[in-house]
Amino acid sequence: MTDSGASPQEYLAGLDFPVSREDLIRWCQENGATTEQLQAVRALPVEQFSSPAELTEALRTEW
């Protein structure tokens, strides 16, 4: 996650669903998310994401 211009979909590869917001934060940290990306994930109102599509939609407004 070193390229801050990358889309959320690029970061979803290899992520197992369902995923909790806390697990997503940890996954992003381990994969080099920027501070801004981590803040966006922390700000997500949903606690659990059941699919990549659901997560992508939530991140679309935050990323």
Contact map, one row per residue, 1 for C-alpha under 8 A:
111101000010000000000000000100111100000000000000000000000000000
111100000000000000000000000000111100000000000000000000000000000
111111000000000000000000000000000000000000000000000000000000000
111111000000000000000000000000001100100000000000000000000000000
001111100000000000000000000000000000000000000000000000000000000
101111110100000000000000000000000000000000000000000000000000000
000011111110000000000000000000000000000000000000000000000000001
000001111111000000000000000000000000000000000000000000010011001
000000111111100000000000000000000000000000000000000000010000000
000001111111100000000000000000000000000000000000000000000000000
100000111111100000000000000000000000000000000000000000000000000
000000011111111000000000000000000000000000000000000100000000000
000000001111111000000000000000000000000000000000000000000000000
000000000001111100000000000000000000000000000000000000000000000
000000000001111110100000000000000000000000000000000000000000000
000000000000011111100000000000000000000000000000000000000000000
000000000000001111100000000000000000000000000000111100000000000
000000000000000111110000000000000000000000000001111000000000000
000000000000001111111011000000000000000000000001110000000000000
000000000000000001111111000000000000000000000011100000000000000
000000000000000000111111100000000000000011010111100000000000000
000000000000000000011111110000000000000000000010000000000000000
000000000000000000111111111000000000000000000000000000000000000
000000000000000000111111111100000000000010000000000000000000000
000000000000000000001111111110000000010011000000000000000000000
000000000000000000000111111111000000000000000000000000000000000
000000000000000000000011111111100000000000000000000000000000000
100000000000000000000001111111111000010000000000000000000000000
000000000000000000000000111111111000010000000000000000000000000
000000000000000000000000011111111000000000000000000000000000000
110000000000000000000000001111111000000000000000000000000000000
110000000000000000000000000111111100000000000000000000000000000
110100000000000000000000000111111111110000000000000000000000000
110100000000000000000000000000011111110000000000000000000000000
000000000000000000000000000000001111111000000000000000000000000
000000000000000000000000000000001111111100000000000000000000000
000100000000000000000000000000001111111110000000000000000000001
000000000000000000000000100110001111111111000000000000000000000
000000000000000000000000000000000011111111100000000000000000000
000000000000000000000000000000000001111111110000000000000010011
000000000000000000001001100000000000111111110000000000000010010
000000000000000000001000100000000000011111110000000000000000000
000000000000000000000000000000000000001111111000000000000000010
000000000000000000001000000000000000000111111110000000000110010
000000000000000000000000000000000000000000111110000000000000000
000000000000000000001000000000000000000000011111100000000000000
000000000000000000011100000000000000000000011111100000000000000
000000000000000001111000000000000000000000000111110000000000000
000000000000000011111000000000000000000000000111111101100000000
000000000000000011100000000000000000000000000001111101100000000
000000000000000011000000000000000000000000000000111111100000000
000000000001000010000000000000000000000000000000111111110000000
000000000000000000000000000000000000000000000000001111111000000
000000000000000000000000000000000000000000000000111111111100000
000000000000000000000000000000000000000000000000111111111110000
000000011000000000000000000000000000000000000000000111111111000
000000000000000000000000000000000000000000000000000011111111100
000000000000000000000000000000000000000000010000000001111111110
000000010000000000000000000000000000000110010000000000111111111
000000010000000000000000000000000000000000000000000000011111111
000000000000000000000000000000000000000000000000000000001111111
000000000000000000000000000000000000000110110000000000000111111
000000110000000000000000000000000000100100000000000000000011111
